[in-house]
Amino acid sequence: MASAFRSGLQHRVWRWHFMAGLVVIPFVVILALTGATYLFKPQVEAAVEAGINAKASGAAGAMLPADALVATALAAHEGYVLKRYVLPDGPEDLTAEVEIVGDGPARYLWLDTHTGAILHDVKSDGRIMTFVSRIHGTLLGGNRGSLVVETMASWTIILIVTGLYLWWPRGVAWWRVFVPDFSVRLGRRDMWKKLHGSAGAWIGALVLVMLLSGLPWTQVWGAGFTRAKALAGLKTPGQEWFVTLQSGGAHAGHDMGGAALWKTGSEADENAMIAGMGEMAPAGISLQDVVDKVVPQGLWAPVNIQPPRGENGVWTVRAMPQFRPRYETVHYDKWTGDEVMRIRFADQNVADRTVAYGVAFHEGALFGWANQVLGVIAALGVVMLSVTGGVMWWKRRPKGHIGVPPMPADRRIAAGVIILIVALALFLPMAGVTLLAALGLDTAWRAATAKR
């Protein structure tokens, strides 16, 4: 009886592994290929910027003030305002970068720091790696696309776990999970099954790490993670993105009040807010004043400078290298130029530091080119699993039918399995929601089939 029950459980797991895989395959291939491409963001952007730098005059002498460069960029696009100014990476970098927002699409410009000439001007989301990132993060579908990506990533985690359960050898040596016996051949589909299973065993853990390290970026899981940190009392000195602090009055002291002054929002909301503010008030310190404060500090490139938000905001400087543990954020009072707040990696709580390391690994920036190679291996492994899984389905499906494995005769579900399903649904909420929907559709389909 116990053996029959185990067989029924395995059959049930196979059924859901099959149905989830059939839905996930096209999405996961897109995510794997775009993710593998994004791993090489530093090399691609360096090549693009080298081509732009080659257009610079190379003139000797003092660089133009940052305010003059921004004025040139804004003059080229009427009705736009400054979102951020990116410092040249060093003496050999002959260009400064400016992002501006307005009624139309946000734009990104490169300007010759000595002549002020605009060397390149594109839509912000038209940059190569920005476009790849949008596909990888949202499938070009905005917030709805982001939910689809989160759902597919969640189900891919479940596919890896259930796949290892199905593939784990029973009655033979454990190492056969990694090295199946290809000498015993039961047909072509059996060979594809062995390739599929052994590939999953070899790269499963690596893919899981890649997937889990990407979850903090997602909408539902990421929001839940933020709430969990708050409940655990893990305070943070502030968010990395979309921050609004207040400067003191033009002739008064001020008390920043700590983390309560931080506000966050979506990038679209941020762009709309900046565009709606109109031109920055001329009072207070200039952009060049901020540049003069920042350059001697030797922050890790790229260094972004964002103007004050509103009449009484602060200047925000962010060092944003791809290796996120090197992030550093500094805020300066709009009126006095005094430092208001500085956030280093060590100031973050243990959860945020762990996430930063995970993100750096996810982006291939934790330990150099070897990290990029591991990322490519994970991506190619996912593609191989998708291809071999698709071939297995195509070979076993009845002609003219999808070939979903039938429900097992013994439909009992152990309490431990129910607890596991509930735990997965809570840990991966988008998978839980879609699982409930799929169970409802599956029940309705079987009821309608029984009536016929």
C-alpha positions as CSV (number, residue, x, y, z in Angstrom):
1,M,0.0,0.0,0.0
2,A,2.8,2.4,0.9
3,S,4.6,1.6,-2.3
4,A,1.4,2.3,-4.3
5,F,0.9,5.6,-2.4
6,R,4.5,6.6,-3.2
7,S,3.9,5.8,-6.8
8,G,0.8,7.9,-6.8
9,L,2.6,10.8,-5.3
10,Q,5.4,10.6,-7.8
11,H,2.8,10.4,-10.6
12,R,1.1,13.5,-9.2
13,V,4.4,15.4,-9.0
14,W,5.2,14.4,-12.6
15,R,1.8,15.7,-13.7
16,W,2.3,19.1,-12.2
17,H,6.0,19.2,-13.3
18,F,4.9,18.5,-16.8
19,M,2.1,21.1,-16.9
20,A,4.2,23.8,-15.3
21,G,7.1,23.1,-17.6
22,L,5.0,23.4,-20.7
23,V,3.9,26.9,-19.7
24,V,7.2,28.1,-18.4
25,I,9.5,26.9,-21.2
26,P,9.1,29.9,-23.6
27,F,9.4,32.5,-20.9
28,V,12.3,30.9,-19.1
29,V,14.3,30.6,-22.4
30,I,13.8,34.4,-22.9
31,L,14.8,35.2,-19.3
32,A,17.9,32.9,-19.6
33,L,19.2,34.4,-22.8
34,T,18.6,38.0,-21.8
35,G,20.1,37.3,-18.4
36,A,23.2,35.8,-20.0
37,T,23.5,38.9,-22.2
38,Y,23.1,41.3,-19.3
39,L,26.0,39.6,-17.5
40,F,28.3,41.4,-20.0
41,K,26.9,44.8,-19.4
42,P,30.3,46.3,-18.3
43,Q,32.0,45.1,-21.5
44,V,29.2,46.1,-23.8
45,E,28.8,49.6,-22.3
46,A,32.5,50.1,-22.2
47,A,32.6,49.4,-25.9
48,V,29.7,51.7,-26.7
49,E,31.3,54.5,-24.6
50,A,34.7,54.0,-26.2
51,G,33.0,54.6,-29.6
52,I,31.4,57.8,-28.3
53,N,34.6,59.0,-26.7
54,A,36.3,58.6,-30.0
55,K,34.1,61.4,-31.3
56,A,35.3,63.8,-28.6
57,S,37.6,66.6,-29.6
58,G,40.4,65.7,-27.1
59,A,41.0,69.3,-26.5
60,A,43.4,70.2,-23.7
61,G,42.6,72.7,-20.9
62,A,39.9,73.0,-18.3
63,M,36.6,71.2,-18.6
64,L,33.4,73.1,-18.9
65,P,31.3,73.5,-15.8
66,A,28.8,70.8,-15.3
67,D,25.9,73.3,-15.2
68,A,26.9,74.5,-18.7
69,L,26.9,70.9,-20.0
70,V,23.4,70.3,-18.5
71,A,22.2,73.6,-20.0
72,T,23.3,72.4,-23.5
73,A,21.4,69.1,-23.0
74,L,18.3,70.9,-21.9
75,A,18.5,73.4,-24.8
76,A,18.3,70.4,-27.2
77,H,15.0,69.2,-25.7
78,E,12.6,72.0,-24.8
79,G,10.5,71.3,-21.7
80,Y,12.8,68.7,-20.2
81,V,14.5,68.9,-16.8
82,L,17.6,67.2,-15.3
83,K,17.2,63.8,-13.7
84,R,20.8,62.9,-13.2
85,Y,24.3,63.9,-14.2
86,V,26.9,61.1,-14.5
87,L,30.6,62.1,-13.8
88,P,33.3,61.1,-16.2
89,D,34.9,57.9,-15.0
90,G,38.3,59.4,-14.9
91,P,40.8,61.6,-16.8
92,E,40.7,59.4,-19.9
93,D,36.9,59.7,-20.1
94,L,36.2,62.7,-22.3
95,T,32.5,62.7,-21.9
96,A,29.9,63.5,-19.2
97,E,26.5,61.8,-19.3
98,V,23.2,63.5,-18.7
99,E,19.7,62.0,-18.3
100,I,16.7,64.3,-18.7
101,V,13.0,63.8,-18.4
102,G,10.0,65.7,-19.8
103,D,6.6,65.2,-21.5
104,G,8.2,62.7,-24.0
105,P,10.4,59.7,-23.3
106,A,13.4,60.2,-21.0
107,R,16.6,60.9,-22.9
108,Y,20.3,60.0,-22.3
109,L,23.0,62.3,-23.7
110,W,26.8,62.2,-23.9
111,L,28.6,65.6,-24.0
112,D,32.1,66.5,-24.8
113,T,33.4,67.9,-21.4
114,H,35.7,70.4,-23.2
115,T,33.6,71.7,-26.0
116,G,30.1,71.0,-24.8
117,A,29.1,69.3,-28.0
118,I,26.4,66.6,-27.9
119,L,28.2,63.4,-29.1
120,H,25.3,61.0,-28.7
121,D,21.6,61.4,-27.8
122,V,19.2,58.4,-27.4
123,K,16.0,57.5,-25.5
124,S,16.9,56.2,-22.1
125,D,15.2,52.9,-22.7
126,G,16.8,52.6,-26.1
127,R,20.3,52.0,-24.6
128,I,21.3,48.4,-25.4
129,M,21.6,47.1,-21.9
130,T,18.6,49.1,-20.7
131,F,16.5,47.4,-23.4
132,V,17.9,44.0,-22.4
133,S,17.2,44.7,-18.8
134,R,13.6,45.7,-19.6
135,I,13.0,42.4,-21.4
136,H,14.6,40.4,-18.6
137,G,12.7,42.2,-15.9
138,T,9.3,43.0,-17.4
139,L,9.1,41.3,-20.9
140,L,8.5,44.9,-22.1
141,G,5.2,44.8,-20.3
142,G,5.7,47.2,-17.4
143,N,4.3,46.2,-14.0
144,R,2.1,43.5,-15.5
145,G,5.1,42.0,-17.3
146,S,7.1,42.1,-14.1
147,L,4.4,40.0,-12.4
148,V,4.6,37.5,-15.3
149,V,8.4,37.3,-14.8
150,E,8.0,36.8,-11.1
151,T,5.4,34.0,-11.7
152,M,7.6,32.2,-14.2
153,A,10.7,32.5,-12.0
154,S,8.7,31.2,-9.0
155,W,7.5,28.2,-11.0
156,T,11.0,27.5,-12.3
157,I,12.1,27.2,-8.7
158,I,9.4,24.6,-8.2
159,L,10.3,22.9,-11.4
160,I,13.9,22.5,-10.3
161,V,12.9,21.1,-6.9
162,T,10.2,18.7,-8.3
163,G,12.5,17.7,-11.2
164,L,15.2,16.6,-8.7
165,Y,12.6,14.6,-6.7
166,L,11.5,12.9,-9.9
167,W,15.0,12.2,-11.1
168,W,16.5,11.0,-7.9
169,P,17.5,7.3,-8.4
170,R,15.6,4.7,-6.5
171,G,17.2,1.3,-6.0
172,V,20.6,2.3,-7.5
173,A,23.7,4.3,-6.4
174,W,23.0,7.9,-5.6
175,W,25.7,9.1,-8.0
176,R,23.6,7.9,-10.9
177,V,21.7,11.2,-10.5
178,F,24.7,12.9,-12.0
179,V,26.0,10.1,-14.3
180,P,23.1,8.1,-15.6
181,D,23.8,4.7,-17.3
182,F,23.6,5.4,-21.0
183,S,24.6,1.9,-21.9
184,V,21.1,0.7,-21.2
185,R,18.9,2.3,-23.9
186,L,15.2,1.9,-24.0
187,G,14.6,4.2,-26.9
188,R,15.4,7.8,-28.0
189,R,13.0,9.3,-25.5
190,D,14.9,7.5,-22.7
191,M,18.1,9.1,-23.8
192,W,16.5,12.6,-23.8
193,K,15.1,11.8,-20.3
194,K,18.6,11.0,-19.0
195,L,20.1,14.1,-20.6
196,H,17.3,16.2,-19.1
197,G,17.6,14.7,-15.6
198,S,21.4,14.7,-15.4
199,A,21.6,18.3,-16.7
200,G,19.1,19.4,-14.0
201,A,21.2,17.6,-11.3
202,W,24.4,19.3,-12.4
203,I,23.1,22.8,-12.7
204,G,20.0,22.7,-10.5
205,A,21.7,24.3,-7.4
206,L,23.3,27.0,-9.5
207,V,20.0,27.9,-11.2
208,L,18.3,28.0,-7.8
209,V,20.8,30.5,-6.5
210,M,20.4,32.6,-9.6
211,L,16.6,32.6,-9.2
212,L,16.5,33.2,-5.5
213,S,19.0,36.1,-5.8
214,G,16.6,37.7,-8.3
215,L,13.5,37.5,-6.1
216,P,14.2,40.7,-4.1
217,W,13.7,42.7,-7.3
218,T,10.2,41.4,-7.9
219,Q,7.0,43.2,-7.0
220,V,5.1,40.8,-4.8
221,W,8.0,38.8,-3.3
222,G,10.1,42.0,-2.9
223,A,7.3,43.8,-1.1
224,G,6.8,40.9,1.2
225,F,10.6,40.8,1.9
226,T,10.5,44.4,2.8
227,R,7.6,43.9,5.2
228,A,9.3,40.8,6.8
229,K,12.4,43.0,7.4
230,A,10.3,45.6,9.1
231,L,8.6,43.0,11.3
232,A,12.0,41.6,12.2
233,G,13.2,45.0,13.2
234,L,15.9,45.2,10.6
235,K,16.1,48.9,10.0
236,T,17.9,50.5,7.2
237,P,19.4,54.0,6.8
238,G,17.5,54.5,3.6
239,Q,16.6,53.1,0.2
240,E,18.9,53.0,-2.8
241,W,16.4,54.6,-5.2
242,F,14.0,57.5,-5.5
243,V,14.8,59.3,-2.3
244,T,13.3,62.6,-1.1
245,L,14.9,64.4,1.8
246,Q,14.5,68.0,2.8
247,S,17.2,70.6,3.2
248,G,17.1,73.1,6.0
249,G,15.7,76.6,5.4
250,A,17.8,79.0,3.3
251,H,19.0,80.6,6.5
252,A,18.1,78.0,9.2
253,G,19.5,74.9,10.7
254,H,17.8,71.6,10.3
255,D,17.2,68.2,11.8
256,M,17.0,65.4,9.2
257,G,15.0,63.1,11.4
258,G,16.6,59.9,10.2
259,A,15.1,57.2,8.1
260,A,11.5,58.5,8.5
261,L,12.2,61.0,5.7
262,W,12.9,58.4,3.1
263,K,10.2,57.9,0.4
264,T,10.3,55.4,-2.4
265,G,8.3,54.9,-5.6
266,S,8.4,53.4,-9.1
267,E,10.8,54.7,-11.8
268,A,7.8,55.9,-13.8
269,D,6.4,57.8,-10.8
270,E,9.8,59.3,-10.2
271,N,10.2,60.5,-13.8
272,A,6.7,62.0,-13.8
273,M,7.4,63.8,-10.5
274,I,10.7,65.2,-11.7
275,A,9.2,66.3,-15.0
276,G,6.2,68.0,-13.2
277,M,8.5,70.1,-11.0
278,G,9.7,72.2,-13.9
279,E,13.2,73.8,-13.8
280,M,15.2,73.6,-10.6
281,A,15.1,76.8,-8.6
282,P,18.4,78.8,-9.1
283,A,18.9,79.4,-5.3
284,G,21.4,77.3,-3.4
285,I,24.6,75.6,-4.5
286,S,25.2,74.7,-8.1
287,L,25.8,71.4,-9.7
288,Q,29.4,72.3,-10.2
289,D,29.7,73.0,-6.5
290,V,28.5,69.4,-5.9
291,V,30.9,68.0,-8.5
292,D,33.8,69.8,-6.8
293,K,32.9,68.2,-3.5
294,V,32.5,64.7,-5.0
295,V,35.5,64.3,-7.3
296,P,38.2,64.4,-4.6
297,Q,36.4,61.6,-2.7
298,G,37.3,59.0,-5.3
299,L,33.9,57.2,-5.2
300,W,33.5,54.1,-7.4
301,A,32.3,54.8,-10.9
302,P,29.7,55.4,-12.2
303,V,28.8,58.3,-9.9
304,N,25.3,59.8,-10.4
305,I,24.4,63.2,-9.2
306,Q,20.6,64.0,-8.8
307,P,19.3,67.5,-8.3
308,P,17.1,68.5,-5.3
309,R,13.5,67.3,-5.6
310,G,11.2,70.3,-5.0
311,E,11.9,73.7,-3.5
312,N,13.7,72.4,-0.5
313,G,15.2,69.0,-1.5
314,V,18.8,67.8,-1.3
315,W,21.5,67.0,-3.8
316,T,21.9,63.2,-4.0
317,V,25.2,61.6,-5.0
318,R,25.3,57.8,-5.7
319,A,28.3,55.7,-6.4
320,M,26.7,52.8,-8.3
321,P,29.3,50.3,-9.5
322,Q,28.0,46.9,-10.6
323,F,29.6,45.3,-7.5
324,R,26.8,46.5,-5.2
325,P,28.8,46.2,-1.9
326,R,30.7,49.3,-3.2
327,Y,27.6,51.4,-3.4
328,E,27.7,54.7,-1.5
329,T,25.1,57.4,-1.2
330,V,25.7,61.0,0.0
331,H,23.2,63.8,0.4
332,Y,24.1,67.5,0.5
333,D,22.0,70.4,1.8
334,K,20.7,72.5,-1.1
335,W,21.5,75.8,0.6
336,T,24.7,75.3,2.5
337,G,26.3,72.3,0.7
338,D,26.7,70.6,4.1
339,E,26.7,66.8,4.1
340,V,23.2,65.7,5.4
341,M,23.6,61.9,5.2
342,R,26.1,59.3,4.0
343,I,25.2,55.6,3.5
344,R,27.9,53.0,3.0
345,F,27.5,49.3,2.6
346,A,28.5,48.7,6.2
347,D,25.5,50.8,7.4
348,Q,23.0,48.4,5.9
349,N,21.4,45.7,7.9
350,V,22.5,42.1,7.5
351,A,19.5,41.2,5.3
352,D,20.3,44.0,2.8
353,R,24.0,43.2,2.8
354,T,23.1,39.6,2.0
355,V,20.8,40.7,-0.8
356,A,23.5,43.0,-2.2
357,Y,25.9,40.0,-2.5
358,G,23.2,37.9,-4.1
359,V,22.4,40.7,-6.6
360,A,26.1,41.1,-7.4
361,F,26.3,37.3,-8.1
362,H,23.1,37.4,-10.1
363,E,24.6,40.2,-12.3
364,G,28.0,38.4,-12.7
365,A,29.8,41.1,-10.7
366,L,30.8,39.3,-7.4
367,F,34.1,37.8,-8.4
368,G,34.9,38.9,-11.9
369,W,34.9,36.9,-15.2
370,A,34.5,33.6,-13.3
371,N,31.1,34.8,-12.0
372,Q,30.1,35.7,-15.6
373,V,31.1,32.2,-16.8
374,L,29.0,30.6,-14.0
375,G,26.1,32.8,-15.1
376,V,26.4,31.7,-18.7
377,I,26.6,28.1,-17.6
378,A,23.4,28.5,-15.6
379,A,21.6,30.2,-18.5
380,L,22.7,27.6,-21.1
381,G,21.7,24.9,-18.6
382,V,18.2,26.3,-18.4
383,V,18.0,26.4,-22.2
384,M,19.2,22.8,-22.3
385,L,16.6,21.7,-19.8
386,S,13.9,23.6,-21.7
387,V,14.9,22.0,-25.1
388,T,15.3,18.4,-23.7
389,G,12.0,18.8,-21.8
390,G,10.3,20.0,-24.9
391,V,11.6,17.1,-27.0
392,M,10.5,14.6,-24.4
393,W,7.0,16.0,-24.5
394,W,6.9,16.1,-28.2
395,K,8.0,12.4,-28.5
396,R,5.5,11.1,-25.9
397,R,2.4,13.1,-26.7
398,P,-0.5,11.3,-28.5
399,K,-1.1,12.6,-31.9
400,G,-3.5,15.6,-31.8
401,H,-3.4,15.9,-28.0
402,I,-1.3,17.8,-25.5
403,G,-0.6,14.6,-23.6
404,V,-1.1,15.7,-20.0
405,P,-0.3,12.8,-17.6
406,P,-3.6,11.6,-16.1
407,M,-4.4,11.9,-12.4
408,P,-3.2,8.9,-10.4
409,A,-5.8,6.4,-9.3
410,D,-4.9,6.9,-5.6
411,R,-5.8,10.5,-5.0
412,R,-4.8,10.7,-1.4
413,I,-2.4,13.5,-0.4
414,A,-0.3,13.1,2.6
415,A,-0.4,15.8,5.3
416,G,3.3,16.5,4.8
417,V,2.8,17.1,1.1
418,I,-0.1,19.5,1.9
419,I,2.1,21.4,4.3
420,L,4.9,21.5,1.7
421,I,2.5,22.9,-0.9
422,V,1.2,25.6,1.5
423,A,4.8,26.5,2.5
424,L,5.8,26.9,-1.2
425,A,2.7,29.0,-1.9
426,L,3.5,31.3,1.0
427,F,7.2,31.6,0.1
428,L,6.4,32.1,-3.6
429,P,3.1,33.9,-3.6
430,M,2.7,34.3,-7.3
431,A,3.2,30.6,-7.8
432,G,0.6,30.0,-5.0
433,V,-2.0,32.2,-6.7
434,T,-1.5,30.6,-10.1
435,L,-1.5,27.2,-8.5
436,L,-4.9,27.8,-7.0
437,A,-6.2,29.1,-10.3
438,A,-4.7,26.0,-12.1
439,L,-6.3,23.6,-9.6
440,G,-9.6,25.2,-10.1
441,L,-9.4,24.9,-13.9
442,D,-8.1,21.4,-13.6
443,T,-11.0,20.4,-11.4
444,A,-13.5,22.0,-13.7
445,W,-12.0,20.3,-16.7
446,R,-12.1,16.9,-15.1
447,A,-15.7,17.4,-14.0
448,A,-16.7,18.5,-17.6
449,T,-14.8,15.5,-19.1
450,A,-16.5,13.1,-16.7
451,K,-20.0,14.4,-17.7
452,R,-19.2,13.9,-21.3
